């Protein structure tokens, strides 16, 4: 299984960040698969942001729920993360990952650096 994150490397404060995760070697609808978004910043460490299940059900961490959505395009075998109203604290490396549960990751993408700056 390979996961590849893509999106803008630079976003201005207050804008919406949209990242995609393209999956190969597996289907995002595979039974009991969970497709997770995690970010890592020097100040906060690893932060689990949310996930979308094989069924399409989504989960988002409460602290980000008001401005985060996760969706999928099954025809493209992609998961997409949208984070509204970004701030400089959103500067991080963003990863997508696959696992058998939303809190367990077995396979990771290489990550994509996002910088929030004007």
Secondary structure, DSSP 8 states (H G I E B T S, - for coil): -EEEEEE-SEE-TTS-EEEEEEEESS-TTSTT-EEEEEEEETTTEEEEEEEEETTS-EEE-GGGGGGEEEEEETTTTEEEEEE-S--GGG-EEEEEEEESBTTB-SEE---EEEEE--
